[in-house]
Amino acid sequence: MGEVDTRRQALNVFRMELLGATVVTVTSGSRTLKDAVNEAMREWVTCVDGHALCLGSQWARTRSPWMVGSSSA
């Protein structure tokens, strides 16, 4: 997470850490989600064999329920 986001989302960071997550704070650039994603991608491409990358943000203009909704079949 970006440094700005970790301060703004302090309660969520606390909860993630309670559940065992390690939250890495990014201090480069504007210190927000954009820079955190860039740093995560940089780390991933240097260590592809031993890492998996999971992005947890919605990057489309559509809403999540539409994206993950059940099919009509």
N, CA, C and O atoms as a printed pandas DataFrame, in Angstrom:
     atom_number atom_name residue_name chain_id  residue_number  x_coord  y_coord  z_coord
0              1         N          MET        A               1    0.854   -1.181    0.000
1              2        CA          MET        A               1    0.000    0.000    0.000
2              3         C          MET        A               1    0.888    1.229    0.000
3              4         O          MET        A               1    2.005    1.215    0.519
4              5         N          GLY        A               2    0.364    2.293   -0.596
5              6        CA          GLY        A               2    1.067    3.559   -0.537
6              7         C          GLY        A               2    1.018    4.131    0.873
7              8         O          GLY        A               2    0.088    3.862    1.633
8              9         N          GLU        A               3    2.023    4.917    1.208
9             10        CA          GLU        A               3    2.100    5.488    2.549
10            11         C          GLU        A               3    0.865    6.331    2.873
11            12         O          GLU        A               3    0.359    6.295    3.995
12            13         N          VAL        A               4    0.386    7.082    1.891
13            14        CA          VAL        A               4   -0.814    7.903    2.087
14            15         C          VAL        A               4   -2.012    7.008    2.390
15            16         O          VAL        A               4   -2.823    7.309    3.265
16            17         N          ASP        A               5   -2.110    5.904    1.652
17            18        CA          ASP        A               5   -3.232    4.983    1.832
18            19         C          ASP        A               5   -3.179    4.253    3.169
19            20         O          ASP        A               5   -4.218    3.999    3.780
20            21         N          THR        A               6   -1.978    3.915    3.626
21            22        CA          THR        A               6   -1.885    3.209    4.915
22            23         C          THR        A               6   -2.326    4.106    6.059
23            24         O          THR        A               6   -2.918    3.633    7.029
24            25         N          ARG        A               7   -2.043    5.388    5.952
25            26        CA          ARG        A               7   -2.509    6.312    7.002
26            27         C          ARG        A               7   -4.024    6.495    6.911
27            28         O          ARG        A               7   -4.718    6.511    7.928
28            29         N          ARG        A               8   -4.521    6.631    5.702
29            30        CA          ARG        A               8   -5.952    6.858    5.496
30            31         C          ARG        A               8   -6.770    5.616    5.847
31            32         O          ARG        A               8   -7.910    5.723    6.298
32            33         N          GLN        A               9   -6.189    4.459    5.641
33            34        CA          GLN        A               9   -6.891    3.192    5.874
34            35         C          GLN        A               9   -6.296    2.442    7.070
35            36         O          GLN        A               9   -6.199    1.215    7.047
36            37         N          ALA        A              10   -5.903    3.168    8.102
37            38        CA          ALA        A              10   -5.211    2.572    9.247
38            39         C          ALA        A              10   -5.990    1.415    9.877
39            40         O          ALA        A              10   -5.389    0.408   10.250
40            41         N          LEU        A              11   -7.295    1.536   10.000
41            42        CA          LEU        A              11   -8.088    0.461   10.591
42            43         C          LEU        A              11   -8.055   -0.789    9.715
43            44         O          LEU        A              11   -7.946   -1.901   10.232
44            45         N          ASN        A              12   -8.148   -0.622    8.404
45            46        CA          ASN        A              12   -8.072   -1.776    7.501
46            47         C          ASN        A              12   -6.698   -2.424    7.540
47            48         O          ASN        A              12   -6.589   -3.649    7.490
48            49         N          VAL        A              13   -5.646   -1.614    7.628
49            50        CA          VAL        A              13   -4.289   -2.151    7.747
50            51         C          VAL        A              13   -4.173   -2.973    9.026
51            52         O          VAL        A              13   -3.611   -4.068    9.015
52            53         N          PHE        A              14   -4.697   -2.455   10.112
53            54        CA          PHE        A              14   -4.689   -3.180   11.381
54            55         C          PHE        A              14   -5.393   -4.525   11.248
55            56         O          PHE        A              14   -4.887   -5.542   11.723
56            57         N          ARG        A              15   -6.544   -4.534   10.609
57            58        CA          ARG        A              15   -7.304   -5.781   10.434
58            59         C          ARG        A              15   -6.547   -6.777    9.561
59            60         O          ARG        A              15   -6.518   -7.972    9.858
60            61         N          MET        A              16   -5.932   -6.285    8.482
61            62        CA          MET        A              16   -5.167   -7.180    7.615
62            63         C          MET        A              16   -4.017   -7.818    8.377
63            64         O          MET        A              16   -3.745   -9.009    8.222
64            65         N          GLU        A              17   -3.337   -7.015    9.209
65            66        CA          GLU        A              17   -2.232   -7.545    9.990
66            67         C          GLU        A              17   -2.712   -8.539   11.047
67            68         O          GLU        A              17   -2.007   -9.502   11.351
68            69         N          LEU        A              18   -3.892   -8.320   11.605
69            70        CA          LEU        A              18   -4.460   -9.290   12.540
70            71         C          LEU        A              18   -4.693  -10.642   11.879
71            72         O          LEU        A              18   -4.564  -11.691   12.510
72            73         N          LEU        A              19   -5.038  -10.594   10.597
73            74        CA          LEU        A              19   -5.294  -11.823    9.846
74            75         C          LEU        A              19   -4.024  -12.448    9.275
75            76         O          LEU        A              19   -4.082  -13.458    8.574
76            77         N          GLY        A              20   -2.865  -11.833    9.582
77            78        CA          GLY        A              20   -1.604  -12.432    9.173
78            79         C          GLY        A              20   -0.935  -11.818    7.963
79            80         O          GLY        A              20    0.113  -12.304    7.538
80            81         N          ALA        A              21   -1.499  -10.775    7.398
81            82        CA          ALA        A              21   -0.901  -10.132    6.224
82            83         C          ALA        A              21    0.294   -9.287    6.635
83            84         O          ALA        A              21    0.357   -8.767    7.749
84            85         N          THR        A              22    1.224   -9.164    5.726
85            86        CA          THR        A              22    2.334   -8.235    5.892
86            87         C          THR        A              22    2.087   -7.073    4.953
87            88         O          THR        A              22    2.108   -7.252    3.735
88            89         N          VAL        A              23    1.859   -5.905    5.481
89            90        CA          VAL        A              23    1.576   -4.725    4.667
90            91         C          VAL        A              23    2.879   -3.982    4.438
91            92         O          VAL        A              23    3.512   -3.514    5.384
92            93         N          VAL        A              24    3.276   -3.876    3.177
93            94        CA          VAL        A              24    4.503   -3.180    2.813
94            95         C          VAL        A              24    4.115   -1.774    2.367
95            96         O          VAL        A              24    3.288   -1.603    1.471
96            97         N          THR        A              25    4.717   -0.776    3.001
97            98        CA          THR        A              25    4.406    0.611    2.692
98            99         C          THR        A              25    5.342    1.126    1.604
99           100         O          THR        A              25    6.562    1.002    1.710
100          101         N          VAL        A              26    4.753    1.706    0.554
101          102        CA          VAL        A              26    5.523    2.272   -0.551
102          103         C          VAL        A              26    5.689    3.764   -0.318
103          104         O          VAL        A              26    4.711    4.478   -0.098
104          105         N          THR        A              27    6.936    4.232   -0.369
105          106        CA          THR        A              27    7.214    5.642   -0.103
106          107         C          THR        A              27    7.718    6.394   -1.334
107          108         O          THR        A              27    8.149    7.541   -1.223
108          109         N          SER        A              28    7.667    5.760   -2.500
109          110        CA          SER        A              28    8.125    6.425   -3.719
110          111         C          SER        A              28    6.968    7.114   -4.431
111          112         O          SER        A              28    5.802    6.791   -4.203
112          113         N          GLY        A              29    7.301    8.055   -5.284
113          114        CA          GLY        A              29    6.298    8.748   -6.084
114          115         C          GLY        A              29    5.301    9.510   -5.226
115          116         O          GLY        A              29    5.675   10.192   -4.272
116          117         N          SER        A              30    4.019    9.382   -5.581
117          118        CA          SER        A              30    2.959   10.081   -4.845
118          119         C          SER        A              30    2.514    9.310   -3.607
119          120         O          SER        A              30    1.647    9.772   -2.866
120          121         N          ARG        A              31    3.117    8.112   -3.375
121          122        CA          ARG        A              31    2.839    7.281   -2.197
122          123         C          ARG        A              31    1.377    6.842   -2.112
123          124         O          ARG        A              31    0.817    6.755   -1.020
124          125         N          THR        A              32    0.759    6.565   -3.267
125          126        CA          THR        A              32   -0.633    6.125   -3.314
126          127         C          THR        A              32   -0.719    4.777   -4.022
127          128         O          THR        A              32    0.301    4.157   -4.321
128          129         N          LEU        A              33   -1.945    4.331   -4.286
129          130        CA          LEU        A              33   -2.186    3.029   -4.908
130          131         C          LEU        A              33   -1.424    2.869   -6.212
131          132         O          LEU        A              33   -0.858    1.805   -6.464
132          133         N          LYS        A              34   -1.398    3.888   -7.034
133          134        CA          LYS        A              34   -0.708    3.807   -8.332
134          135         C          LYS        A              34    0.748    3.394   -8.154
135          136         O          LYS        A              34    1.231    2.499   -8.847
136          137         N          ASP        A              35    1.431    4.030   -7.246
137          138        CA          ASP        A              35    2.839    3.716   -7.019
138          139         C          ASP        A              35    3.020    2.367   -6.336
139          140         O          ASP        A              35    4.004    1.673   -6.594
140          141         N          ALA        A              36    2.095    1.988   -5.475
141          142        CA          ALA        A              36    2.151    0.682   -4.829
142          143         C          ALA        A              36    2.005   -0.436   -5.863
143          144         O          ALA        A              36    2.697   -1.451   -5.783
144          145         N          VAL        A              37    1.115   -0.252   -6.822
145          146        CA          VAL        A              37    0.937   -1.248   -7.885
146          147         C          VAL        A              37    2.200   -1.319   -8.741
147          148         O          VAL        A              37    2.649   -2.408   -9.097
148          149         N          ASN        A              38    2.768   -0.168   -9.071
149          150        CA          ASN        A              38    4.012   -0.162   -9.859
150          151         C          ASN        A              38    5.124   -0.908   -9.141
151          152         O          ASN        A              38    5.837   -1.698   -9.762
152          153         N          GLU        A              39    5.283   -0.675   -7.859
153          154        CA          GLU        A              39    6.317   -1.366   -7.086
154          155         C          GLU        A              39    6.049   -2.867   -7.004
155          156         O          GLU        A              39    6.980   -3.668   -7.090
156          157         N          ALA        A              40    4.789   -3.250   -6.840
157          158        CA          ALA        A              40    4.435   -4.677   -6.795
158          159         C          ALA        A              40    4.763   -5.351   -8.123
159          160         O          ALA        A              40    5.275   -6.471   -8.140
160          161         N          MET        A              41    4.474   -4.683   -9.226
161          162        CA          MET        A              41    4.781   -5.246  -10.549
162          163         C          MET        A              41    6.289   -5.357  -10.754
163          164         O          MET        A              41    6.772   -6.353  -11.293
164          165         N          ARG        A              42    7.031   -4.339  -10.328
165          166        CA          ARG        A              42    8.499   -4.396  -10.442
166          167         C          ARG        A              42    9.066   -5.568   -9.653
167          168         O          ARG        A              42    9.931   -6.290  -10.150
168          169         N          GLU        A              43    8.591   -5.760   -8.444
169          170        CA          GLU        A              43    9.055   -6.875   -7.612
170          171         C          GLU        A              43    8.694   -8.206   -8.248
171          172         O          GLU        A              43    9.502   -9.135   -8.256
172          173         N          TRP        A              44    7.491   -8.299   -8.777
173          174        CA          TRP        A              44    7.020   -9.560   -9.357
174          175         C          TRP        A              44    7.843   -9.960  -10.576
175          176         O          TRP        A              44    8.220  -11.125  -10.706
176          177         N          VAL        A              45    8.127   -9.014  -11.472
177          178        CA          VAL        A              45    8.868   -9.376  -12.691
178          179         C          VAL        A              45   10.320   -9.738  -12.406
179          180         O          VAL        A              45   10.960  -10.393  -13.229
180          181         N          THR        A              46   10.852   -9.324  -11.255
181          182        CA          THR        A              46   12.218   -9.716  -10.929
182          183         C          THR        A              46   12.279  -11.080  -10.254
183          184         O          THR        A              46   13.350  -11.684  -10.196
184          185         N          CYS        A              47   11.154  -11.580   -9.742
185          186        CA          CYS        A              47   11.130  -12.850   -9.004
186          187         C          CYS        A              47    9.948  -13.711   -9.428
187          188         O          CYS        A              47    9.254  -14.266   -8.575
188          189         N          VAL        A              48    9.709  -13.832  -10.712
189          190        CA          VAL        A              48    8.518  -14.532  -11.216
190          191         C          VAL        A              48    8.448  -15.977  -10.733
191          192         O          VAL        A              48    7.359  -16.474  -10.445
192          193         N          ASP        A              49    9.574  -16.651  -10.639
193          194        CA          ASP        A              49    9.559  -18.073  -10.278
194          195         C          ASP        A              49    9.037  -18.339   -8.873
195          196         O          ASP        A              49    8.368  -19.349   -8.651
196          197         N          GLY        A              50    9.321  -17.472   -7.937
197          198        CA          GLY        A              50    8.955  -17.752   -6.563
198          199         C          GLY        A              50    7.810  -16.914   -6.022
199          200         O          GLY        A              50    7.510  -16.985   -4.830
200          201         N          HIS        A              51    7.165  -16.126   -6.863
201          202        CA          HIS        A              51    6.120  -15.223   -6.383
202          203         C          HIS        A              51    4.841  -15.354   -7.202
203          204         O          HIS        A              51    4.873  -15.714   -8.378
204          205         N          ALA        A              52    3.745  -15.063   -6.573
205          206        CA          ALA        A              52    2.466  -14.923   -7.266
206          207         C          ALA        A              52    1.977  -13.511   -6.994
207          208         O          ALA        A              52    2.159  -12.996   -5.890
208          209         N          LEU        A              53    1.366  -12.882   -7.974
209          210        CA          LEU        A              53    0.895  -11.510   -7.809
210          211         C          LEU        A              53   -0.621  -11.501   -7.892
211          212         O          LEU        A              53   -1.202  -12.010   -8.850
212          213         N          CYS        A              54   -1.248  -10.930   -6.902
213          214        CA          CYS        A              54   -2.693  -10.822   -6.868
214          215         C          CYS        A              54   -3.056   -9.357   -6.679
215          216         O          CYS        A              54   -2.741   -8.768   -5.645
216          217         N          LEU        A              55   -3.704   -8.777   -7.651
217          218        CA          LEU        A              55   -4.124   -7.379   -7.547
218          219         C          LEU        A              55   -5.561   -7.349   -7.059
219          220         O          LEU        A              55   -6.430   -8.009   -7.627
220          221         N          GLY        A              56   -5.809   -6.590   -6.015
221          222        CA          GLY        A              56   -7.121   -6.577   -5.396
222          223         C          GLY        A              56   -7.931   -5.336   -5.674
223          224         O          GLY        A              56   -8.818   -4.992   -4.893
224          225         N          SER        A              57   -7.651   -4.663   -6.758
225          226        CA          SER        A              57   -8.397   -3.451   -7.076
226          227         C          SER        A              57   -9.170   -3.624   -8.366
227          228         O          SER        A              57   -8.763   -4.372   -9.255
228          229         N          GLN        A              58  -10.258   -2.943   -8.457
229          230        CA          GLN        A              58  -11.053   -2.965   -9.670
230          231         C          GLN        A              58  -10.506   -1.894  -10.593
231          232         O          GLN        A              58  -10.434   -0.724  -10.216
232          233         N          TRP        A              59  -10.123   -2.283  -11.792
233          234        CA          TRP        A              59   -9.496   -1.336  -12.714
234          235         C          TRP        A              59  -10.389   -1.014  -13.896
235          236         O          TRP        A              59   -9.907   -0.473  -14.891
236          237         N          ALA        A              60  -11.649   -1.320  -13.822
237          238        CA          ALA        A              60  -12.553   -1.061  -14.930
238          239         C          ALA        A              60  -13.610   -0.047  -14.512
239          240         O          ALA        A              60  -13.773    0.237  -13.326
240          241         N          ARG        A              61  -14.315    0.488  -15.477
241          242        CA          ARG        A              61  -15.344    1.465  -15.162
242          243         C          ARG        A              61  -16.648    0.805  -14.745
243          244         O          ARG        A              61  -17.564    1.484  -14.280
244          245         N          THR        A              62  -16.745   -0.509  -14.905
245          246        CA          THR        A              62  -17.962   -1.213  -14.507
246          247         C          THR        A              62  -17.900   -1.573  -13.035
247          248         O          THR        A              62  -16.828   -1.524  -12.432
248          249         N          ARG        A              63  -19.020   -1.928  -12.453
249          250        CA          ARG        A              63  -19.093   -2.261  -11.026
250          251         C          ARG        A              63  -18.758   -3.727  -10.789
251          252         O          ARG        A              63  -18.972   -4.559  -11.671
252          253         N          SER        A              64  -18.236   -4.053   -9.615
253          254        CA          SER        A              64  -17.859   -5.425   -9.280
254          255         C          SER        A              64  -18.998   -6.431   -9.409
255          256         O          SER        A              64  -18.791   -7.507   -9.971
256          257         N          PRO        A              65  -20.212   -6.116   -8.900
257          258        CA          PRO        A              65  -21.267   -7.129   -9.021
258          259         C          PRO        A              65  -21.526   -7.569  -10.457
259          260         O          PRO        A              65  -21.847   -8.731  -10.705
260          261         N          TRP        A              66  -21.387   -6.645  -11.399
261          262        CA          TRP        A              66  -21.573   -7.011  -12.787
262          263         C          TRP        A              66  -20.434   -7.932  -13.244
263          264         O          TRP        A              66  -20.652   -8.862  -14.021
264          265         N          MET        A              67  -19.236   -7.665  -12.761
265          266        CA          MET        A              67  -18.071   -8.444  -13.176
266          267         C          MET        A              67  -18.084   -9.850  -12.599
267          268         O          MET        A              67  -17.636  -10.785  -13.262
268          269         N          VAL        A              68  -18.586  -10.025  -11.382
269          270        CA          VAL        A              68  -18.540  -11.327  -10.731
270          271         C          VAL        A              68  -19.919  -11.969  -10.589
271          272         O          VAL        A              68  -20.067  -12.985   -9.909
272          273         N          GLY        A              69  -20.919  -11.381  -11.225
273          274        CA          GLY        A              69  -22.270  -11.905  -11.112
274          275         C          GLY        A              69  -22.410  -13.287  -11.710
275          276         O          GLY        A              69  -21.620  -13.679  -12.569
276          277         N          SER        A              70  -23.393  -14.019  -11.270
277          278        CA          SER        A              70  -23.595  -15.371  -11.769
278          279         C          SER        A              70  -24.132  -15.325  -13.197
279          280         O          SER        A              70  -24.822  -14.386  -13.592
280          281         N          SER        A              71  -23.802  -16.347  -13.946
281          282        CA          SER        A              71  -24.291  -16.423  -15.330
282          283         C          SER        A              71  -25.727  -16.905  -15.346
283          284         O          SER        A              71  -26.209  -17.499  -14.382
284          285         N          SER        A              72  -26.401  -16.646  -16.445
285          286        CA          SER        A              72  -27.800  -17.039  -16.554
286          287         C          SER        A              72  -27.954  -18.468  -17.043
287          288         O          SER        A              72  -29.076  -18.957  -17.176
288          289         N          ALA        A              73  -26.843  -19.148  -17.313
289          290        CA          ALA        A              73  -26.911  -20.523  -17.829
290          291         C          ALA        A              73  -27.201  -21.524  -16.740
291          292         O          ALA        A              73  -27.290  -22.722  -17.010
